[in-house]
């Protein structure tokens, strides 16, 4: 089954999850070198990476995934980043699938 034969909802989910993953990796790489000093770069980090991962991890016990719970911006453990990223990718897949499904319904008429 090729890409063109997949339903539009699957394509939408894969595309949106892929876009988020590229943003995640790009911001993580750039953040370690340049962007953390600028307020705009820090805002992108908060909105695209830290808050979504933190939201996913808020459903789990804090001691497992967070190293310093006394900070406002706690540091996640490696397991926390992995679980959080998987959760965010799942949410972006669902949102992309919904958008793809709506697009498929409109395109089909």
Secondary structure, DSSP 8 states (H G I E B T S, - for coil): --GGGS-HHHHHHHHHHHHHHHHHHHHHHHHTTTGGGSHHHHHHHIIIIIHHHHHHHTTS-HHHHBS-TTSSS--B-HHHHHHHHHHHHHHHHHHHHHHHHHHHHHHH-
